[in-house]
Amino acid sequence: MIKLMRRVGVVLVAAAVAVGVAAVPASAHVVTTPNTADTMFFHTAFRVGHGCAGSPTTAVRVQIPEGVYLVDPEPVPGWTIEVTRAHGEGQGYGRVTEVAWVGGPLPDHAVQLYGLRFLIGHQAPEVLWFPTVQECEVGETRWEQIPPSVAEWHNVPNPAPYVINAAW
């Protein structure tokens, strides 16, 4: 009887995991993980888990919001990092306004994390929106829509990834 109960338990756990894994593609968004910054120096990753209507991903371009500084993208094997700066702003070459990972390609339904470290300034908003363009061999998906609130994020078709600023 105990062996039967254990087997049933194992089957139920496996079924729950399978349902959870099957539900992941339904979200089909570019998301940040983690998405809540509780320190001013923060590290997150942009999770891409699908292509554009079946086409492999060849670039991920992330816009950097105001209030984010000292941006440091992490290398990904097989991808080149491109950094765009706003000339004339800030010190040196200006504030980073976009980071792009170009290369791959990342096959449709494959998952890749694109890491980013940065400093959250004192004047940064409560929610940091990172509009993102996912370029593919055929087409692109623009994850740029900013909903009225984080709670309404799932209500827009192509929501921008975000980080909740709990650092300040």
Buried (B, 14 or more C-beta within 10 A) or exposed (E): EEEEEEEEEEEEEEEEEEEEEEEEEEEEBBBBEEBEBEEBEBEBBBBBBBBBEEBBBBBBBBBBBEBBBEBBBBEBEEBEBEBBBEEEEEEEEEBBBBBBBEBBBBEBEBEBBBBBBBBBBEEBEEBBBBBBBBBBBEEBBEBBBBBEEBEEBEEBEBBBBBBBBEBE
